[in-house]
Amino acid sequence: MLRGDPGIGETALLDHAAAAIGAGDMRLLRATGVEYEAELPFSGLQLLLRPALGRRAARPEA
């Protein structure tokens, strides 16, 4: 999790990190929260994992 005041470069830092990771064989999941959901339990996790739910069948066996 990355937190900071608006305008100090959090998004630019994450974009740079995503570009560096994107060249490898790792999967990158990103989510952007909204302030009004801050008090909802697991709202960030739900936002992060929702895109991956459709890919469950493609997962390799453990």
C-alpha distance (Angstrom), angle and dihedral (degrees) to the residues before:
residue distance angle dihedral
M1 . . .
L2 3.74 . .
R3 3.78 120.8 .
G4 3.76 132.4 178.9
D5 3.75 146.7 131.0
P6 3.81 116.6 -68.7
G7 3.77 114.4 -84.0
I8 3.81 101.4 18.9
G9 3.81 95.1 110.5
E10 3.81 108.4 -93.9
T11 3.80 92.9 137.9
A12 3.81 92.7 46.5
L13 3.80 90.2 51.3
L14 3.80 92.3 49.6
D15 3.82 91.7 46.3
H16 3.81 89.6 52.9
A17 3.81 91.9 48.9
A18 3.82 91.5 46.6
A19 3.81 91.0 52.5
A20 3.80 90.8 50.9
I21 3.82 93.0 48.5
G22 3.81 93.4 41.6
A23 3.78 90.9 68.6
G24 3.80 91.4 61.8
D25 3.78 133.1 64.0
M26 3.82 96.0 -93.5
R27 3.79 123.6 109.6
L28 3.77 115.2 -126.6
L29 3.80 121.8 -149.3
R30 3.80 120.1 -169.2
A31 3.76 133.5 -178.0
T32 3.76 133.7 177.0
G33 3.77 116.5 -147.2
V34 3.75 127.8 -150.9
E35 3.77 123.8 -138.3
Y36 3.80 96.8 -121.4
E37 3.84 89.9 60.9
A38 3.80 93.7 53.0
E39 3.81 92.6 100.9
L40 3.83 95.3 47.7
P41 3.80 111.7 100.6
F42 3.81 113.6 -115.8
S43 3.82 94.0 -3.7
G44 3.81 91.1 134.0
L45 3.79 92.4 48.8
Q46 3.80 90.9 49.5
L47 3.81 91.1 51.3
L48 3.78 90.9 48.1
L49 3.81 97.9 47.9
R50 3.82 101.6 37.1
P51 3.84 94.0 88.3
A52 3.81 90.8 50.5
L53 3.82 95.3 53.9
G54 3.80 92.5 80.0
R55 3.79 90.5 55.5
R56 3.80 97.5 57.5
A57 3.81 92.7 107.7
A58 3.80 90.9 55.0
R59 3.81 93.5 57.2
P60 3.79 116.7 111.4
E61 3.77 117.2 -117.5
A62 3.80 116.5 -92.3
